[in-house]
Amino acid sequence: MADLTNYGENIRSIQNQKASAELELAKLQEELHQSEVRQKILEKQAEVRFLADKEAELKDNILAGMLANNLKTVEFTNQRFTAKQNPASVVITAEDLIPQDFKKLKTQVVVDKTAIKKAIQEGQNIEGAELSYGYSLVITPR
């Protein structure tokens, strides 16, 4: 009978150990699942970044080709590409030559490009700055 009592205690001990091991296994499986999901998210984020970079590169190539061939619009069956000139933007070629009137005091001295742009458009010659006109590609579904 003593042997049966020992068996009973051993079974109870093993059942407790088994329950503990099953709980730990469930936790590990959840961590693995979360790890796999995280990895999939990271992979998908990398894919989205790659595709966005590829799209930007293709748009730049199309725009460069259109500008090189003096084309404003190219039409396809399902979309239209239009080379649109962007508004003028100020390019600072020599910040030290910019007059103080066109600088703002913040935590540091910065050039006021908006004021420079306005002044240049009004006919003023601002040493150290010039207007630059860029282009962007507009894709319109048809």
C-alpha positions in Angstrom: 0.0 0.0 0.0 3.0 2.3 0.8 4.0 1.8 -2.9 0.6 3.1 -4.1 0.9 6.2 -1.8 4.4 6.9 -3.3 3.0 6.4 -6.8 0.1 8.8 -6.0 2.6 11.5 -4.7 4.8 10.9 -7.7 1.9 11.3 -10.1 0.8 14.5 -8.4 4.4 15.8 -8.5 4.7 14.9 -12.2 1.3 16.4 -13.0 2.4 19.7 -11.4 5.7 19.6 -13.3 3.8 18.8 -16.5 1.3 21.7 -15.9 4.3 24.1 -15.3 6.1 22.8 -18.4 2.9 23.2 -20.5 2.4 26.8 -19.2 6.0 27.6 -20.0 5.6 26.0 -23.5 2.5 28.1 -24.1 4.5 31.2 -23.2 7.4 30.3 -25.4 5.0 29.5 -28.3 3.4 33.0 -27.8 6.8 34.6 -27.8 7.7 32.7 -30.9 4.5 33.8 -32.6 5.1 37.4 -31.6 8.7 37.1 -32.8 7.5 35.7 -36.2 4.9 38.4 -36.5 7.5 41.1 -35.7 9.9 39.6 -38.3 7.1 39.6 -40.9 6.3 43.3 -40.0 10.0 44.2 -40.4 10.2 42.4 -43.7 7.0 44.1 -45.0 8.3 47.5 -43.9 11.5 46.9 -45.8 9.5 45.8 -48.9 7.4 49.0 -48.7 10.5 51.2 -48.4 12.2 49.4 -51.3 9.1 49.8 -53.5 8.7 53.5 -52.5 12.4 54.0 -53.4 11.9 52.2 -56.7 8.8 54.2 -57.5 10.7 57.5 -56.8 13.6 56.3 -59.0 11.2 55.5 -61.8 9.4 58.8 -61.5 12.8 60.6 -61.5 13.8 58.7 -64.7 10.5 59.5 -66.4 10.7 63.1 -65.5 14.3 63.4 -66.6 13.5 61.8 -70.0 10.5 64.1 -70.5 12.5 67.2 -69.7 15.4 66.1 -71.9 13.0 65.7 -74.8 11.0 68.9 -74.0 7.8 66.9 -73.3 5.3 68.4 -71.0 2.8 65.6 -71.2 2.9 61.9 -72.2 -0.3 60.0 -72.4 -0.8 56.3 -72.1 -3.9 54.1 -72.2 -4.6 54.3 -68.4 -2.6 57.3 -67.2 -1.0 60.6 -68.1 2.4 61.9 -67.1 2.8 65.6 -66.8 6.0 67.5 -66.1 4.9 70.3 -63.8 7.2 73.1 -62.9 7.4 73.7 -59.2 7.2 77.1 -57.6 10.5 79.0 -57.3 12.6 78.0 -54.3 15.7 79.8 -52.9 19.0 78.2 -53.1 21.6 79.7 -50.8 24.9 79.6 -52.6 26.9 81.7 -50.1 25.2 82.3 -46.8 27.9 84.7 -45.6 27.0 87.0 -48.5 23.3 87.2 -47.5 22.5 90.7 -46.1 21.4 90.8 -42.5 18.0 92.1 -43.6 17.2 88.6 -44.8 18.3 86.8 -41.7 16.1 86.0 -38.7 17.3 85.7 -35.1 16.2 82.4 -33.5 18.3 80.3 -31.2 20.7 80.7 -34.1 20.9 82.9 -37.1 19.1 81.5 -40.1 18.5 82.8 -43.6 14.9 84.0 -44.3 14.4 82.3 -47.7 10.8 83.6 -47.9 12.0 87.2 -47.7 14.8 86.5 -50.2 12.4 84.9 -52.7 10.0 87.8 -52.4 12.8 90.4 -52.9 14.3 88.6 -55.9 10.8 88.3 -57.5 10.4 92.0 -56.9 13.6 92.6 -58.9 16.2 92.9 -56.1 19.6 91.3 -56.7 20.5 89.4 -53.5 24.2 88.4 -53.4 24.6 84.8 -52.4 21.1 83.6 -53.4 19.3 82.8 -56.6 15.9 81.3 -57.5 15.7 77.7 -58.6 12.8 76.1 -60.5 12.4 72.4 -60.1 10.0 70.0 -61.7 7.8 67.2 -60.4 6.0 64.4 -62.2 2.2 64.4 -62.0 0.6 61.0 -62.8 -3.1 61.2 -63.6 -5.3 58.1 -64.0 -7.4 58.1 -67.2 
